[in-house]
Amino acid sequence: MFFKIKNILDSLMTFCLESTIIKPEKKADIRNVIVMLHGYGGDSKDISMLSMNWKRHMPNTAFICPN
């Protein structure tokens, strides 16, 4: 039983979502990360457009938009 649960956990830990990542301009140090989640029918490209306006006011912030 333990082996079966461990295999399930191992497969969950290696799962990775495709994401759009918007990094700060001018190679600024990243001090904050905002994860932006889209709604039903959207994708990471839709929600990442919001970050373009926000990053002007948050220069040390990276935005992650999982798909």
C-alpha positions in Angstrom: 0.0 0.0 0.0 2.8 2.5 0.9 4.6 1.7 -2.4 1.4 2.5 -4.4 0.8 5.8 -2.6 4.5 6.8 -2.9 4.3 6.2 -6.7 1.2 8.4 -7.0 2.9 11.1 -5.0 6.1 10.9 -7.1 4.1 11.3 -10.3 2.2 14.3 -8.8 5.5 16.0 -7.8 6.9 15.8 -11.3 3.8 17.2 -13.0 4.3 20.6 -14.4 1.9 23.0 -16.1 2.7 24.9 -19.2 2.9 28.6 -18.2 3.5 32.0 -19.6 6.1 33.8 -17.4 6.5 37.5 -17.5 9.8 38.6 -15.9 10.7 42.1 -14.7 12.3 44.4 -17.2 16.0 45.3 -17.1 16.9 42.1 -15.2 15.6 43.5 -11.9 15.8 41.3 -8.9 12.6 39.3 -8.4 11.1 40.1 -5.0 7.5 39.1 -5.6 5.6 36.6 -7.7 2.0 36.8 -8.7 0.3 33.7 -10.0 -2.6 34.7 -12.3 -5.3 32.1 -12.9 -7.7 32.3 -15.9 -11.3 31.3 -15.9 -13.2 28.7 -17.8 -12.5 29.0 -21.6 -9.5 31.2 -21.2 -5.8 30.5 -21.4 -2.5 31.8 -20.1 -2.2 34.3 -23.0 -5.5 35.9 -22.2 -4.7 36.6 -18.5 -1.0 37.5 -19.1 -2.2 40.7 -20.9 -3.2 42.1 -17.5 0.4 41.8 -16.3 1.7 44.1 -19.0 -0.1 47.0 -17.3 0.6 45.9 -13.8 4.4 45.4 -14.2 4.9 49.1 -14.7 3.8 49.6 -11.1 5.5 46.5 -9.7 9.0 46.5 -11.2 10.4 43.7 -9.1 7.5 41.3 -9.7 7.4 38.2 -11.9 4.0 37.0 -13.2 3.2 33.4 -13.7 0.2 32.5 -15.8 -0.4 28.7 -15.9 -2.4 27.3 -18.8 
